[in-house]
């Protein structure tokens, strides 16, 4: 189906649009924010949003949409912003993305929609992510949730269980509730959001925003059940046979931290990024002892890895009062998988980057606490299978540095819980669930998507996978009704 | 919220809770645990399930008030609620007919050893229970244990009940009497499990221990509970909690259990101060009737 060109509300002449500078998002001062957990980015003002929207040159073939894993109608919502119809713009986004306030904050727009924005070829791309965030927040503050957009669909009488309340699960829930299915989301932890609640810090994604998005889904009719571990509290077979669920979606996430398998990794003060961030984000360890969960407040923290998770961990340790918080990464900054914005923010906050360095051992005191890291300097050799240049140790480069905390942020394996309890679901040699493009697994009626299928990726890719699965689940349920009729 | 159907002290500082938990009761097997939070700012702690009833939909946990969270938990009464409760977690105990099974337990470990002893008996083993405690007041679940096993032997550090000595002395007595255990299960404080493992390693009796590690999520997601077993890192929550005692690095686990000792003491102190204030305020209320 061909998309109609949106009505243009941009009154700025085409030539002038090219001269409007990209609008910077106001943010908390770096010195101030490196000592608090409040959100770093403060969001565009309405005036800024309109100016930024006016930078869009309304391409005939808008490439930006192709760069979006969930194909948000970007030019349409931008025109609505030009018309100062911010609520309308939010509704337009929500047709394709149920969690815009979250995606506007955590999507890597610079490698997606903004990377292929035509403006970006000669000038700077339109700040699509900032605009998305702005209208989502505006709609939230003005009490316009999705329930008003879609109304109450006719019930199909079919039940879907969604396992995991992370980005993939929430995307599926949102799409299927609109189709009139009865949707229940099961969560193992005591709060909803998966990685959005335990992994992403408050200063990047305030929990209040997440709760608001979950509450919207609740008003749309999605049922949320916490403290429920599918596989243990109830198996998938029991959900389907005894509880009458017609289909199941597994959005379990990549829930098993990888370690480096080097000596000293089990010393006290050595954390997986998952543990460190969960203690801080989900359990509010940074408010200990007001909150009960303890967390190390290190003086010299190193975080091993170069992804977004490593940036979250290093910026958290800085906020917990570290004199020195460093990223230790075995390649160079160019190869870092983290978003530019995160790297930039970390630097502003005083994070030290030790690139081309790799730890080979952690050294402890007689109490079993980490006191030093033995490291090698690296150089880049030939490209490896990932296409990035392989880091090679430099001879005689070994050195020891004092540290009192280490966070290992080198990725996640897959959680064994479902494969332990549901052998009929095929997994690959890394333990990831095997699923086709639409998320179908080897078990009839069971679908999967997000990190549990792909391995560690991003929030928006998990949501994209969830949306594909939602279409397949809807088709599956329709076919089921037809065959039983 | 999760209702406490019954709460009662069964020894000084040791409280037994019957919790409403129909799903967990239905699924739980010997050796598994739950994660719980006492209040909305609380930490998540693992506690082994001691007993359950599928028809009535409850589980039983036994809690020793050691740190802040367990002390707070032990102030709760019948009719109160827990903030969060999830399970059952961990792999169930592997049970088979070994021949003679000796279940060694200390402290609240006896409550945790009870379902394993019962399952061992049901599988056809001759089961002998050895219960150790500092003194006779701290022995729990002795009667329940006596109901399910062939024989119960007691040791106390001060000699106030049973043999004056340690559980390892009782185990030695057994063997001196010519009883040869085919399998040992040891559950209790770390030094006890380590002592038993050292003793049985020398004489070559397979020994299973139930490790009590610090956990956050309890589902394999965080790795807080890692331990070294047979030179390899394991996650106690998803790979255990039970392991071959002869392979466990007890020294490392011991130091990992003390990781937050300072913070825990601080937290416990804050809690006790708050409790004192509360008590004083209540006293004032009583003294000045409205």
Interface residues (C-beta under 8 A of the other chain):
Chain A: X188 X189 X190 X198 X226 X227 X228 X229 X232 X233 X234 X253 X255 X256 X257 X259 X261 X265 X266 X268 X269 X271 X272 X274 X275 X278 X279 X283 X284 X287 X288 X289 X290 X291 X292 X293 X294 X367 X368 X369 X415 X416 X417 X420
Chain B: X23 X24 X27 X37 X41 X42 X43 X44 X68 X69 X83 X84 X85 X86 X87 X88 X89 X91 X216 X217 X219 X220 X221 X222 X223 X224 X226 X227 X228 X233 X235 X238 X251 X252 X255 X256 X258 X259 X260 X263 X264 X266 X267 X270
